[in-house]
Amino acid sequence: MDVPTLKLDQRTLFGKKVRSLRRQGVIPVHVYGAGIEPASLQVDDRTLNRILPQVGSNIPISVEYEGQEGEYICFVREIQRHPVTETVIHVDFLRVDVTQTIAAEVPVILVGASPAVTQMAGTLLQNIQSLSIEALPMNMPAELTVDISSLVDFDTTIAVGDVETPGNVTVLNEPGDVIVRVAPPRLEVELEDEELEEGEEGEELEDGEEAEDSEEE
């Protein structure tokens, strides 16, 4: 796997003083984890905002900064954002041991076209957006693709157990959990409900007629 690299700088401002860093376009970050001393660092906001969408929370990243020993393979573990502007204000990086398995959320990407949608006017419903995957850090998949062309009617579903995954990863979700299905058009559902209601009214009417007949006798 080609691992992106992020170069960080030592930080000298802490606490409330980090506000001045953010005004200068610098974001405070924290690196911690396996076999290292926690480090308070900083990085240019443009560099950080460019790389965060590439790695998400499940793609390893090589972190470099002054004073480190050897290569630090990390994962993004927490991103703090401004409550109003949603801009990134702090990031935590977790260093991992590349020889030990870790768990991460891997996004599920739908591909293809469902005949139940294109030909029967159904609505595609994705119940699960990501799967919990256990793997070695360098084997963690960036995403898992699910082909929805098998959804040919409203009764067919794709469950966790149907997803093809590499042999070096383990899916932690329940195999029977439904990832995606197609719901019938609303008009069809409303018609079924109306037919059901009409059927129930007919039964009530018949019961009432029987009761009247009994009284007359």
C-alpha positions as CSV (number, residue, x, y, z in Angstrom):
1,M,0.0,0.0,0.0
2,D,1.2,3.5,-0.9
3,V,1.0,5.5,2.3
4,P,0.6,9.3,2.2
5,T,3.1,11.2,4.3
6,L,2.3,14.2,6.5
7,K,5.1,16.4,7.9
8,L,4.4,18.1,11.2
9,D,6.2,20.8,13.1
10,Q,6.9,21.1,16.8
11,R,4.4,23.3,18.7
12,T,5.3,25.9,21.4
13,L,1.9,27.4,22.0
14,F,-0.7,25.6,24.1
15,G,-4.0,26.2,25.8
16,K,-5.9,29.4,24.8
17,K,-2.8,30.6,22.9
18,V,-3.5,28.1,20.1
19,R,-6.2,30.5,18.9
20,S,-3.4,32.7,17.5
21,L,-2.1,29.7,15.6
22,R,-5.4,29.1,13.9
23,R,-5.6,32.7,12.9
24,Q,-2.3,32.2,11.1
25,G,-3.6,29.2,9.2
26,V,-1.9,26.6,11.5
27,I,-3.8,23.7,13.1
28,P,-2.7,22.1,16.4
29,V,-2.5,18.3,16.3
30,H,-1.7,15.5,18.8
31,V,0.2,12.3,18.1
32,Y,0.1,9.3,20.5
33,G,0.0,5.6,20.5
34,A,2.1,2.4,20.4
35,G,5.7,2.8,21.7
36,I,5.9,6.6,21.6
37,E,5.7,9.6,23.9
38,P,2.6,11.7,23.1
39,A,3.6,14.8,21.1
40,S,1.8,18.2,20.7
41,L,2.5,19.4,17.1
42,Q,1.1,21.6,14.4
43,V,0.6,21.7,10.7
44,D,-0.4,24.1,7.9
45,D,-4.2,24.0,7.5
46,R,-4.1,23.8,3.7
47,T,-1.9,20.7,3.9
48,L,-4.1,19.1,6.6
49,N,-7.4,19.8,4.8
50,R,-6.0,18.4,1.6
51,I,-4.9,15.1,3.1
52,L,-7.8,14.4,5.6
53,P,-10.4,13.6,2.8
54,Q,-7.8,11.2,1.3
55,V,-7.3,9.1,4.4
56,G,-10.5,9.3,6.4
57,S,-10.3,7.2,9.5
58,N,-9.3,3.9,7.9
59,I,-6.4,4.6,5.7
60,P,-2.9,4.7,7.3
61,I,-0.7,7.7,7.0
62,S,3.0,8.1,7.6
63,V,3.6,11.0,10.1
64,E,7.0,12.7,10.2
65,Y,8.3,15.3,12.7
66,E,11.5,16.3,14.4
67,G,12.7,14.1,17.2
68,Q,10.9,10.9,16.1
69,E,12.6,7.5,15.9
70,G,11.8,5.4,12.8
71,E,8.6,5.5,10.8
72,Y,5.3,6.3,12.5
73,I,2.3,4.8,10.8
74,C,-0.8,6.5,12.1
75,F,-4.6,6.7,11.7
76,V,-6.8,9.7,12.2
77,R,-8.7,9.1,15.4
78,E,-10.5,12.3,16.2
79,I,-11.2,15.5,14.3
80,Q,-12.5,18.5,16.2
81,R,-14.4,21.1,14.2
82,H,-15.6,24.6,15.0
83,P,-19.3,24.3,16.1
84,V,-20.4,27.1,13.7
85,T,-18.1,27.1,10.7
86,E,-17.3,23.3,10.7
87,T,-13.6,24.1,10.0
88,V,-11.0,21.8,11.5
89,I,-9.5,23.1,14.7
90,H,-7.7,20.0,16.1
91,V,-6.7,16.5,15.0
92,D,-5.5,13.4,16.9
93,F,-3.3,10.9,15.2
94,L,-3.0,7.4,16.7
95,R,0.3,5.5,16.0
96,V,-0.2,1.8,15.5
97,D,2.0,-1.3,15.5
98,V,1.9,-2.6,11.9
99,T,2.2,-6.2,13.1
100,Q,-1.0,-6.0,15.2
101,T,-4.5,-6.1,13.9
102,I,-6.8,-3.1,14.4
103,A,-10.4,-2.3,13.9
104,A,-11.7,0.5,11.7
105,E,-14.9,1.6,10.0
106,V,-14.7,1.1,6.2
107,P,-17.2,2.9,4.0
108,V,-19.5,0.8,1.8
109,I,-19.8,2.1,-1.8
110,L,-22.7,1.1,-4.0
111,V,-22.0,0.4,-7.7
112,G,-24.1,-0.6,-10.6
113,A,-27.8,-0.2,-11.2
114,S,-30.7,-2.0,-9.6
115,P,-33.5,-3.2,-11.9
116,A,-36.0,-2.7,-9.1
117,V,-35.1,1.0,-9.2
118,T,-34.6,1.6,-12.9
119,Q,-37.5,-0.6,-14.1
120,M,-39.9,-0.8,-11.2
121,A,-39.6,2.8,-9.8
122,G,-38.4,1.6,-6.4
123,T,-36.4,3.6,-3.9
124,L,-32.9,2.4,-3.0
125,L,-32.4,2.2,0.8
126,Q,-28.9,1.8,2.2
127,N,-29.2,0.8,5.8
128,I,-25.5,0.4,6.6
129,Q,-23.0,3.1,5.4
130,S,-19.8,1.4,6.7
131,L,-18.6,-2.0,8.0
132,S,-16.4,-2.7,11.0
133,I,-13.3,-4.3,9.7
134,E,-10.4,-6.0,11.5
135,A,-7.1,-6.2,9.7
136,L,-3.4,-5.4,9.9
137,P,-2.9,-1.6,9.4
138,M,-1.3,-2.0,6.0
139,N,-4.1,-4.3,4.8
140,M,-7.0,-2.1,5.8
141,P,-9.2,-1.5,2.7
142,A,-10.0,2.0,1.7
143,E,-13.6,1.0,0.9
144,L,-15.8,-1.9,0.1
145,T,-17.9,-2.0,-3.1
146,V,-21.3,-3.6,-3.3
147,D,-22.9,-4.3,-6.7
148,I,-26.6,-3.6,-6.5
149,S,-27.5,-5.1,-9.9
150,S,-28.7,-8.2,-8.1
151,L,-31.6,-6.2,-6.6
152,V,-34.1,-7.2,-9.2
153,D,-37.3,-6.9,-7.0
154,F,-38.5,-5.6,-3.7
155,D,-37.9,-8.9,-1.8
156,T,-34.2,-9.2,-2.7
157,T,-31.7,-7.7,-0.2
158,I,-27.9,-7.6,0.1
159,A,-26.6,-8.5,3.6
160,V,-23.2,-8.2,5.2
161,G,-22.5,-11.8,4.5
162,D,-22.9,-11.2,0.8
163,V,-20.1,-8.7,0.6
164,E,-16.8,-9.9,-1.0
165,T,-13.8,-8.9,1.1
166,P,-10.1,-9.6,0.9
167,G,-9.0,-12.8,2.6
168,N,-6.7,-10.9,5.0
169,V,-9.5,-8.9,6.6
170,T,-12.4,-9.9,9.0
171,V,-15.8,-8.3,9.0
172,L,-17.1,-7.8,12.6
173,N,-20.7,-7.0,11.7
174,E,-23.4,-9.7,11.8
175,P,-23.6,-11.6,8.5
176,G,-27.4,-11.2,8.4
177,D,-27.5,-7.5,8.8
178,V,-29.1,-5.9,5.6
179,I,-26.9,-3.4,3.9
180,V,-29.2,-2.3,1.0
181,R,-32.6,-3.1,-0.3
182,V,-35.2,-1.5,-2.6
183,A,-38.6,-0.2,-1.3
184,P,-41.6,-0.3,-3.5
185,P,-43.1,2.9,-4.8
186,R,-45.2,4.8,-2.3
187,L,-48.3,4.7,-4.5
188,E,-48.1,0.9,-4.5
189,V,-47.8,0.8,-0.7
190,E,-50.8,3.2,-0.3
191,L,-53.0,1.0,-2.6
192,E,-52.1,-2.1,-0.6
193,D,-53.0,-0.3,2.7
194,E,-56.3,0.8,1.2
195,E,-57.2,-2.7,0.1
196,L,-56.3,-4.0,3.5
197,E,-58.6,-1.4,5.2
198,E,-61.4,-2.2,2.8
199,G,-61.1,-5.9,3.6
200,E,-61.2,-5.1,7.3
201,E,-64.4,-3.0,6.9
202,G,-66.0,-5.8,4.9
203,E,-65.4,-8.2,7.7
204,E,-66.8,-5.8,10.3
205,L,-69.9,-5.4,8.1
206,E,-70.5,-9.1,7.9
207,D,-70.1,-9.5,11.6
208,G,-72.7,-6.7,12.1
209,E,-75.1,-8.3,9.7
210,E,-74.8,-11.6,11.5
211,A,-75.6,-9.9,14.8
212,E,-78.7,-8.2,13.4
213,D,-79.9,-11.6,12.0
214,S,-79.5,-13.1,15.4
215,E,-81.6,-10.3,17.0
216,E,-84.4,-10.8,14.5
217,E,-84.6,-14.5,15.2
